[in-house]
C-alpha cells in the first residue's frame, strides 16, 4: 500500500494513464471511448495532484462545464470518468480517500406529447422487454431506434446504476451517461436475466 505522502503526490496525468491501462486490461470499457472523456477532463485538471481534486474542485469543474453550455448528461459523463479514475487510483494504492462526487440532476422527461398516466397504460399492456424499451426512452428522453434499441450489455453498469451511449450514437455524436431510476434499474436487471436464460436455451451469444 502506498504511503499517505506518496498518495498526495500522484498527478492527474498519471492517474488517467492508470485508468486507461485498467480498461485495456479488464475490458470493462472501450479505452478509445474513455480517452475522449479523459481529454476533456485534462483541459481543466492538467497539472493537478489527484488528492487535491476534492468536492470543491469538482464543483468548480461542474460550473466551468455548464458555463460552456454543456447539458447535465454531458457533465455527468465527465464526472463518471473522474470518479472511476479516483477509484482505480485508490485500488492501486495511489489515493487514500475518494471524495463524494455529486451528479447533476438530469433533465426532466420530455413533456407535452404523452402524459405519464397515459404512458403507463400503454407500457403495462406491452410484453416486458418492449415495456422496458418504452420506459427507457420515455424516462431518459432517448430515441428508440438509434439509441435505446442499439444498447448492449457492455453499456450497462449495474454497480453504478448507469446506461452509456458510445460516441456517435447520440444526436450530438458525444458519449452520454444516464443515471437510472430504481424502476429502470429493476427492469434492466430483469431483462439481463431473460437474455441469459435465452442464451442457455439456444446456445447463442446475445450481446
Secondary structure as UniProt FT lines:
FT   HELIX           4..8
FT   HELIX           12..26
FT   HELIX           31..45
FT   TURN            46..47
FT   HELIX           50..52
FT   HELIX           55..67
FT   TURN            68..69
FT   HELIX           72..91
FT   TURN            92..93
FT   HELIX           116..124
FT   HELIX           128..140
FT   HELIX           144..148
FT   TURN            149..150
FT   HELIX           153..155
FT   STRAND          156..157
FT   TURN            158..161
FT   STRAND          162..165
FT   TURN            167..169
FT   TURN            171..172
FT   STRAND          176..179
FT   HELIX           182..202
//
